[in-house]
Amino acid sequence: MLAVYVALMICTMAPVVAMQAGADMSVLIWLVFGLVIVKAVLLVDHFMEMKHAPPWGGWRMAAQGWAVVVVSVLAGIHLVG
């Protein structure tokens, strides 16, 4: 459980550290996009107790898959609009 919290803290602080290091805005956008997906998958896996799901049913993949779809759709809407 501590590893999940440490991973979430790293995902939260990475864009701030990159920004202070002088990263370009396009790099920051893709970094945040990737880290949002990582955080969503970690949160689904940990807090929905999907780590105990049977591996043969695809439940874990289905539960984590919604995060990637939602973030991608929102990014597409933002890019078009």
C-alpha positions as CSV (number, residue, x, y, z in Angstrom):
1,M,0.0,0.0,0.0
2,L,2.9,2.3,0.7
3,A,4.2,1.7,-2.8
4,V,0.9,2.9,-4.3
5,Y,1.0,6.1,-2.3
6,V,4.6,6.7,-3.3
7,A,3.8,6.1,-6.9
8,L,0.9,8.5,-6.7
9,M,3.1,11.2,-5.1
10,I,5.7,10.8,-7.9
11,C,3.0,11.0,-10.6
12,T,1.7,14.2,-8.9
13,M,5.1,15.9,-8.5
14,A,6.7,15.0,-11.8
15,P,5.1,17.7,-13.9
16,V,6.0,20.3,-11.3
17,V,9.6,19.2,-11.3
18,A,9.7,19.1,-15.1
19,M,8.2,22.6,-15.3
20,Q,10.8,24.0,-12.8
21,A,13.5,22.3,-14.8
22,G,12.4,24.3,-17.9
23,A,10.5,21.7,-19.9
24,D,8.6,22.8,-23.0
25,M,4.8,23.1,-22.8
26,S,4.4,20.3,-25.3
27,V,6.5,18.0,-23.2
28,L,4.5,18.9,-20.1
29,I,1.2,18.2,-21.8
30,W,2.2,14.7,-22.8
31,L,3.8,14.1,-19.4
32,V,0.6,15.0,-17.6
33,F,-1.5,13.0,-20.1
34,G,0.6,9.9,-19.4
35,L,0.7,10.4,-15.6
36,V,-3.1,10.9,-15.5
37,I,-3.4,7.4,-17.1
38,V,-0.9,5.9,-14.7
39,K,-2.7,7.4,-11.7
40,A,-6.1,6.3,-12.9
41,V,-4.9,2.7,-13.4
42,L,-3.2,2.7,-10.0
43,L,-6.3,4.0,-8.3
44,V,-8.6,1.6,-10.0
45,D,-6.3,-1.3,-9.3
46,H,-5.7,-0.5,-5.6
47,F,-8.9,1.1,-4.3
48,M,-11.3,-1.1,-6.2
49,E,-9.5,-4.2,-5.0
50,M,-9.0,-5.4,-8.5
51,K,-5.6,-6.8,-7.6
52,H,-7.5,-9.8,-6.2
53,A,-9.6,-10.3,-9.4
54,P,-9.2,-13.6,-11.2
55,P,-6.7,-13.2,-14.0
56,W,-8.6,-15.4,-16.4
57,G,-11.7,-13.3,-16.7
58,G,-10.3,-10.1,-17.9
59,W,-12.0,-8.1,-15.1
60,R,-8.8,-6.3,-14.1
61,M,-8.2,-5.2,-17.7
62,A,-11.8,-4.1,-18.2
63,A,-11.8,-2.1,-14.9
64,Q,-8.6,-0.4,-15.8
65,G,-9.5,0.2,-19.5
66,W,-12.2,2.8,-18.8
67,A,-9.6,5.2,-17.4
68,V,-7.6,5.2,-20.6
69,V,-10.7,5.6,-22.8
70,V,-12.1,8.5,-20.7
71,V,-8.8,10.4,-20.7
72,S,-8.3,9.8,-24.4
73,V,-11.8,11.0,-25.3
74,L,-11.4,14.1,-23.1
75,A,-8.1,14.9,-24.7
76,G,-9.6,14.5,-28.1
77,I,-12.5,16.8,-27.3
78,H,-10.1,19.3,-25.9
79,L,-7.9,19.1,-29.0
80,V,-10.9,19.5,-31.4
81,G,-12.6,22.2,-29.5
